[in-house]
């Protein structure tokens, strides 16, 4: 039996895997240098979260916690 064909196929397969791993590492390295740009949904959710936190802090100062730092009253509208 000729085993050289099997050995060559295994060697070619190993080279292909090494090239693919190198390509993946290069892509990961390139992504590290790219600035983070959130998508539209992420920006909307961040805005909603910031708004909810701001409203919650205002309501906390207004109704529940007299020990909270409420020295700066909010000029924001709850509808905006």
ABEGO torsion letter per residue (X at the ends): XBAAAAAAAAAAAAAAAAAAAAAAAAAAAAAAABBBBBBAAAAAAAAAAAAAAAAAAAAAAAAABAABBAABBBABBAAX
